[in-house]
């Protein structure tokens, strides 16, 4: 059975897409730690980030860097934190999280529940910075 992320890539499940290319896909986390929290995934379903081939691992980080730069321009923050946990969905992914302080990246923090309109506005703000 395809992971929820594979179903997002195929359009079976809607998302707030930020960007995609031939290999990778970026979209907003629907339960973000902070507004702008974005997930970057390979389109190919691989369970663990460090099981990617070396070139694909390098390429996903280059793709994620472009997204992180756009997030930082769009969302007021000090940094874009990056995390690889991979326990919650069996599909490799990188969390890009706008942070003002280190504790903003604690996954034990309560998750936000932004309205769909706010999520679309955040996604559009980030997408504009990619242009």
TORPA-4810 file (N, C-alpha, C, O; in nm, 3 decimals):
<nodes>
NODE_1_0.084_-0.118_0.000_0.000_0.000_0.000_0.088_0.125_0.000_0.187_0.132_0.073_X
NODE_2_0.053_0.221_-0.081_0.130_0.345_-0.092_0.123_0.425_0.037_0.020_0.428_0.105_X
NODE_3_0.234_0.490_0.071_0.235_0.576_0.190_0.146_0.697_0.165_0.112_0.729_0.051_X
NODE_4_0.108_0.763_0.273_0.027_0.885_0.260_0.101_0.988_0.175_0.038_1.063_0.101_X
NODE_5_0.234_0.993_0.184_0.311_1.089_0.105_0.308_1.053_-0.043_0.299_1.143_-0.127_X
NODE_6_0.315_0.925_-0.076_0.304_0.885_-0.217_0.168_0.923_-0.272_0.156_0.964_-0.388_X
NODE_7_0.065_0.910_-0.189_-0.070_0.947_-0.231_-0.084_1.098_-0.249_-0.163_1.144_-0.331_X
NODE_8_-0.008_1.175_-0.172_-0.005_1.320_-0.191_0.063_1.354_-0.323_0.013_1.439_-0.398_X
NODE_9_0.174_1.289_-0.353_0.247_1.314_-0.479_0.159_1.287_-0.600_0.163_1.363_-0.697_X
NODE_10_0.080_1.181_-0.596_-0.005_1.147_-0.710_-0.132_1.231_-0.717_-0.205_1.224_-0.816_X
NODE_11_-0.158_1.311_-0.614_-0.277_1.395_-0.614_-0.399_1.327_-0.556_-0.507_1.386_-0.553_X
NODE_12_-0.383_1.205_-0.509_-0.496_1.132_-0.449_-0.541_1.200_-0.319_-0.659_1.202_-0.286_X
NODE_13_-0.444_1.256_-0.246_-0.473_1.330_-0.123_-0.427_1.474_-0.148_-0.314_1.496_-0.192_X
NODE_14_-0.514_1.572_-0.121_-0.474_1.711_-0.145_-0.367_1.759_-0.047_-0.351_1.704_0.062_X
NODE_15_-0.295_1.862_-0.088_-0.192_1.920_-0.002_-0.174_2.066_-0.037_-0.231_2.116_-0.134_X
NODE_16_-0.095_2.133_0.042_-0.055_2.271_0.014_0.085_2.263_-0.045_0.186_2.277_0.024_X
NODE_17_0.089_2.240_-0.177_0.215_2.218_-0.246_0.297_2.346_-0.251_0.245_2.455_-0.277_X
NODE_18_0.426_2.329_-0.226_0.521_2.439_-0.236_0.596_2.430_-0.369_0.606_2.528_-0.442_X
NODE_19_0.650_2.311_-0.400_0.728_2.295_-0.522_0.747_2.147_-0.550_0.730_2.062_-0.463_X
NODE_20_0.783_2.119_-0.676_0.822_1.984_-0.712_0.912_1.990_-0.834_0.911_2.086_-0.911_X
NODE_21_0.991_1.884_-0.849_1.066_1.863_-0.972_1.052_1.716_-1.007_0.962_1.649_-0.956_X
NODE_22_1.138_1.665_-1.092_1.125_1.525_-1.136_1.141_1.427_-1.020_1.079_1.320_-1.020_X
NODE_23_1.223_1.462_-0.922_1.257_1.368_-0.814_1.192_1.398_-0.679_1.169_1.307_-0.600_X
NODE_24_1.162_1.526_-0.653_1.124_1.566_-0.517_0.996_1.648_-0.514_0.951_1.703_-0.615_X
NODE_25_0.939_1.656_-0.394_0.811_1.723_-0.373_0.818_1.791_-0.236_0.867_1.731_-0.140_X
NODE_26_0.769_1.914_-0.227_0.765_1.987_-0.100_0.624_2.038_-0.076_0.560_2.091_-0.167_X
NODE_27_0.576_2.022_0.046_0.440_2.065_0.082_0.435_2.100_0.230_0.516_2.053_0.310_X
NODE_28_0.338_2.183_0.266_0.323_2.222_0.406_0.277_2.104_0.491_0.194_2.024_0.448_X
NODE_29_0.332_2.096_0.610_0.285_1.999_0.710_0.148_2.047_0.757_0.134_2.164_0.796_X
NODE_30_0.048_1.961_0.756_-0.087_2.004_0.795_-0.104_2.018_0.946_-0.203_2.074_0.993_X
NODE_31_-0.008_1.967_1.022_-0.006_1.985_1.167_0.129_2.045_1.205_0.211_1.978_1.269_X
NODE_32_0.153_2.170_1.167_0.287_2.228_1.180_0.325_2.262_1.324_0.240_2.289_1.409_X
NODE_33_0.455_2.261_1.347_0.507_2.313_1.473_0.504_2.466_1.471_0.475_2.529_1.572_X
NODE_34_0.534_2.525_1.355_0.525_2.669_1.333_0.468_2.689_1.193_0.477_2.599_1.109_X
NODE_35_0.410_2.805_1.167_0.360_2.832_1.032_0.475_2.829_0.933_0.581_2.887_0.957_X
NODE_36_0.453_2.761_0.823_0.557_2.746_0.721_0.631_2.614_0.730_0.713_2.584_0.643_X
NODE_37_0.604_2.534_0.832_0.665_2.402_0.848_0.638_2.321_0.721_0.523_2.293_0.687_X
NODE_38_0.744_2.284_0.654_0.734_2.220_0.522_0.803_2.085_0.523_0.906_2.068_0.589_X
NODE_39_0.748_1.991_0.450_0.808_1.860_0.433_0.864_1.848_0.293_0.799_1.887_0.196_X
NODE_40_0.984_1.794_0.282_1.048_1.769_0.153_1.068_1.618_0.143_1.127_1.556_0.231_X
NODE_41_1.018_1.560_0.034_1.023_1.415_0.018_1.075_1.378_-0.121_1.063_1.456_-0.215_X
NODE_42_1.131_1.258_-0.132_1.157_1.206_-0.266_1.024_1.153_-0.321_0.943_1.101_-0.245_X
NODE_43_1.002_1.166_-0.449_0.880_1.111_-0.507_0.882_0.959_-0.502_0.778_0.896_-0.484_X
NODE_44_0.999_0.902_-0.516_1.013_0.757_-0.506_0.997_0.718_-0.359_1.063_0.774_-0.271_X
NODE_45_0.910_0.623_-0.334_0.881_0.583_-0.196_0.996_0.500_-0.140_1.018_0.385_-0.178_X
NODE_46_1.068_0.562_-0.049_1.178_0.497_0.024_1.154_0.528_0.171_1.128_0.643_0.206_X
NODE_47_1.162_0.428_0.255_1.124_0.442_0.395_1.216_0.536_0.473_1.167_0.617_0.553_X
NODE_48_1.346_0.529_0.452_1.442_0.596_0.539_1.533_0.685_0.455_1.590_0.641_0.356_X
NODE_49_1.547_0.810_0.496_1.624_0.907_0.418_1.764_0.855_0.385_1.812_0.873_0.273_X
NODE_50_1.828_0.792_0.480_1.966_0.749_0.458_1.977_0.617_0.383_2.086_0.560_0.372_X
NODE_51_1.864_0.567_0.332_1.866_0.456_0.238_1.870_0.506_0.093_1.883_0.427_0.000_X
NODE_52_1.858_0.639_0.074_1.869_0.695_-0.060_2.010_0.673_-0.115_2.107_0.668_-0.040_X
NODE_53_2.019_0.659_-0.245_2.151_0.653_-0.309_2.223_0.785_-0.281_2.158_0.888_-0.260_X
NODE_54_2.355_0.782_-0.280_2.432_0.901_-0.243_2.394_1.024_-0.324_2.376_1.132_-0.268_X
NODE_55_2.382_1.010_-0.456_2.350_1.126_-0.540_2.211_1.179_-0.509_2.190_1.300_-0.505_X
NODE_56_2.115_1.089_-0.487_1.979_1.133_-0.456_1.975_1.201_-0.318_1.900_1.296_-0.298_X
NODE_57_2.055_1.150_-0.224_2.062_1.213_-0.092_2.118_1.355_-0.105_2.067_1.448_-0.042_X
NODE_58_2.222_1.371_-0.184_2.277_1.505_-0.208_2.173_1.594_-0.276_2.155_1.710_-0.239_X
NODE_59_2.106_1.539_-0.376_2.008_1.617_-0.453_1.890_1.662_-0.368_1.840_1.773_-0.387_X
NODE_60_1.843_1.578_-0.276_1.729_1.618_-0.194_1.768_1.734_-0.102_1.686_1.821_-0.073_X
NODE_61_1.893_1.734_-0.058_1.937_1.845_0.027_1.951_1.975_-0.054_1.922_2.083_-0.002_X
NODE_62_1.993_1.965_-0.177_2.000_2.084_-0.264_1.859_2.137_-0.291_1.837_2.258_-0.287_X
NODE_63_1.764_2.046_-0.318_1.624_2.086_-0.337_1.570_2.150_-0.208_1.506_2.255_-0.214_X
NODE_64_1.597_2.088_-0.094_1.550_2.140_0.035_1.609_2.278_0.063_1.542_2.363_0.122_X
NODE_65_1.733_2.301_0.023_1.796_2.432_0.045_1.717_2.542_-0.026_1.695_2.648_0.031_X
NODE_66_1.675_2.517_-0.149_1.596_2.617_-0.224_1.465_2.647_-0.152_1.423_2.762_-0.143_X
NODE_67_1.404_2.543_-0.101_1.277_2.561_-0.028_1.302_2.638_0.101_1.227_2.729_0.134_X
NODE_68_1.407_2.602_0.174_1.440_2.668_0.301_1.466_2.817_0.280_1.421_2.900_0.360_X
NODE_69_1.537_2.852_0.174_1.564_2.993_0.145_1.433_3.068_0.119_1.415_3.180_0.167_X
NODE_70_1.343_3.006_0.045_1.213_3.067_0.017_1.131_3.082_0.145_1.067_3.185_0.165_X
NODE_71_1.131_2.981_0.230_1.057_2.989_0.356_1.109_3.105_0.440_1.031_3.183_0.494_X
NODE_72_1.242_3.116_0.450_1.302_3.222_0.533_1.265_3.360_0.483_1.247_3.452_0.562_X
NODE_73_1.253_3.376_0.352_1.211_3.505_0.295_1.063_3.533_0.321_1.023_3.648_0.335_X
NODE_74_0.982_3.428_0.328_0.837_3.444_0.340_0.786_3.450_0.483_0.684_3.513_0.510_X
NODE_75_0.855_3.385_0.575_0.807_3.371_0.713_0.905_3.440_0.808_1.024_3.408_0.806_X
NODE_76_0.859_3.532_0.891_0.950_3.595_0.987_1.007_3.491_1.084_0.933_3.427_1.159_X
NODE_77_1.139_3.475_1.081_1.205_3.378_1.168_1.354_3.409_1.171_1.403_3.490_1.092_X
NODE_78_1.426_3.344_1.264_1.571_3.360_1.270_1.642_3.260_1.180_1.742_3.293_1.117_X
NODE_79_1.590_3.140_1.175_1.651_3.032_1.098_1.543_2.938_1.047_1.426_2.945_1.086_X
NODE_80_1.586_2.850_0.956_1.503_2.738_0.917_1.570_2.615_0.976_1.679_2.575_0.933_X
NODE_81_1.504_2.555_1.073_1.556_2.433_1.132_1.526_2.315_1.040_1.427_2.315_0.967_X
NODE_82_1.611_2.217_1.046_1.596_2.098_0.963_1.601_1.976_1.053_1.687_1.964_1.140_X
NODE_83_1.507_1.885_1.030_1.503_1.764_1.112_1.469_1.643_1.026_1.387_1.650_0.934_X
NODE_84_1.534_1.533_1.057_1.503_1.404_0.995_1.471_1.310_1.109_1.558_1.273_1.188_X
NODE_85_1.344_1.272_1.117_1.303_1.180_1.224_1.255_1.051_1.159_1.312_0.944_1.182_X
NODE_86_1.151_1.061_1.078_1.111_0.948_0.996_1.036_0.836_1.064_1.024_0.727_1.007_X
NODE_87_0.987_0.857_1.183_0.911_0.751_1.250_0.762_0.758_1.221_0.692_0.657_1.227_X
NODE_88_0.714_0.878_1.191_0.569_0.897_1.180_0.510_0.852_1.047_0.394_0.813_1.043_X
NODE_89_0.586_0.856_0.939_0.540_0.812_0.807_0.652_0.732_0.743_0.766_0.779_0.739_X
NODE_90_0.625_0.612_0.693_0.731_0.529_0.633_0.767_0.574_0.491_0.759_0.497_0.396_X
NODE_91_0.807_0.700_0.481_0.848_0.759_0.353_0.950_0.867_0.390_0.919_0.957_0.467_X
NODE_92_1.070_0.858_0.335_1.177_0.952_0.369_1.128_1.095_0.358_1.058_1.131_0.264_X
NODE_93_1.166_1.178_0.456_1.129_1.319_0.450_1.217_1.403_0.541_1.271_1.357_0.641_X
NODE_94_1.228_1.529_0.502_1.300_1.630_0.578_1.199_1.734_0.623_1.120_1.784_0.542_X
NODE_95_1.202_1.767_0.752_1.119_1.875_0.805_1.199_2.005_0.794_1.313_2.011_0.839_X
NODE_96_1.141_2.108_0.736_1.199_2.243_0.734_1.107_2.330_0.817_0.990_2.351_0.782_X
NODE_97_1.160_2.382_0.928_1.075_2.449_1.026_1.127_2.589_1.055_1.239_2.605_1.105_X
NODE_98_1.047_2.693_1.025_1.088_2.829_1.062_1.093_2.839_1.215_0.997_2.806_1.284_X
NODE_99_1.207_2.886_1.267_1.222_2.894_1.413_1.273_3.031_1.455_1.348_3.098_1.384_X
NODE_100_1.229_3.070_1.572_1.279_3.192_1.638_1.366_3.155_1.756_1.452_3.231_1.799_X
NODE_101_1.341_3.035_1.809_1.420_2.983_1.921_1.428_2.831_1.908_1.346_2.768_1.841_X
NODE_102_1.528_2.774_1.972_1.553_2.631_1.960_1.432_2.546_1.997_1.406_2.444_1.933_X
NODE_103_1.359_2.587_2.097_1.244_2.507_2.143_1.131_2.502_2.042_1.039_2.420_2.056_X
NODE_104_1.134_2.586_1.939_1.032_2.578_1.834_1.038_2.445_1.759_0.942_2.406_1.692_X
NODE_105_1.151_2.375_1.770_1.167_2.249_1.698_1.137_2.126_1.783_1.162_2.014_1.739_X
NODE_106_1.084_2.144_1.900_1.051_2.028_1.983_0.924_1.962_1.929_0.817_2.023_1.929_X
NODE_107_0.938_1.841_1.884_0.823_1.771_1.827_0.721_1.732_1.934_0.611_1.688_1.901_X
NODE_108_0.757_1.747_2.059_0.660_1.725_2.167_0.574_1.849_2.192_0.478_1.842_2.269_X
NODE_109_0.606_1.961_2.130_0.523_2.082_2.141_0.386_2.056_2.080_0.372_1.972_1.991_X
NODE_110_0.286_2.127_2.129_0.153_2.115_2.064_0.163_2.161_1.919_0.231_2.259_1.888_X
NODE_111_0.095_2.091_1.832_0.093_2.126_1.690_-0.012_2.235_1.667_-0.112_2.243_1.739_X
NODE_112_0.012_2.316_1.567_-0.084_2.420_1.529_-0.195_2.359_1.444_-0.177_2.252_1.386_X
NODE_113_-0.306_2.426_1.438_-0.418_2.385_1.353_-0.466_2.504_1.272_-0.577_2.554_1.293_X
NODE_114_-0.383_2.551_1.178_-0.424_2.668_1.100_-0.543_2.639_1.010_-0.563_2.526_0.966_X
NODE_115_-0.621_2.741_0.985_-0.735_2.729_0.893_-0.683_2.707_0.751_-0.572_2.751_0.718_X
NODE_116_-0.761_2.641_0.667_-0.719_2.618_0.528_-0.680_2.747_0.456_-0.585_2.748_0.378_X
NODE_117_-0.751_2.855_0.480_-0.720_2.983_0.415_-0.581_3.031_0.456_-0.505_3.083_0.373_X
NODE_118_-0.548_3.014_0.583_-0.416_3.056_0.632_-0.307_2.968_0.572_-0.201_3.017_0.535_X
NODE_119_-0.333_2.839_0.563_-0.235_2.747_0.503_-0.210_2.784_0.356_-0.095_2.785_0.312_X
NODE_120_-0.316_2.814_0.282_-0.298_2.851_0.142_-0.222_2.981_0.130_-0.138_2.996_0.040_X
NODE_121_-0.249_3.075_0.219_-0.177_3.202_0.218_-0.028_3.181_0.246_0.057_3.241_0.179_X
NODE_122_0.004_3.097_0.342_0.144_3.067_0.374_0.211_2.999_0.255_0.322_3.036_0.216_X
NODE_123_0.143_2.899_0.197_0.199_2.828_0.082_0.226_2.926_-0.033_0.332_2.921_-0.095_X
NODE_124_0.131_3.013_-0.060_0.148_3.109_-0.169_0.264_3.204_-0.140_0.340_3.238_-0.232_X
NODE_125_0.280_3.247_-0.017_0.390_3.335_0.020_0.525_3.268_-0.005_0.619_3.331_-0.054_X
NODE_126_0.533_3.140_0.028_0.659_3.067_0.005_0.681_3.046_-0.144_0.791_3.067_-0.194_X
NODE_127_0.575_3.005_-0.216_0.589_2.983_-0.361_0.637_3.110_-0.432_0.719_3.101_-0.524_X
NODE_128_0.588_3.226_-0.393_0.629_3.352_-0.455_0.778_3.376_-0.439_0.841_3.438_-0.524_X
NODE_129_0.835_3.328_-0.331_0.977_3.349_-0.307_1.065_3.253_-0.389_1.186_3.274_-0.400_X
NODE_130_1.004_3.152_-0.446_1.077_3.059_-0.533_1.093_3.113_-0.675_1.181_3.070_-0.749_X
NODE_131_1.007_3.206_-0.711_1.006_3.257_-0.849_1.128_3.340_-0.882_1.141_3.389_-0.994_X
</nodes>
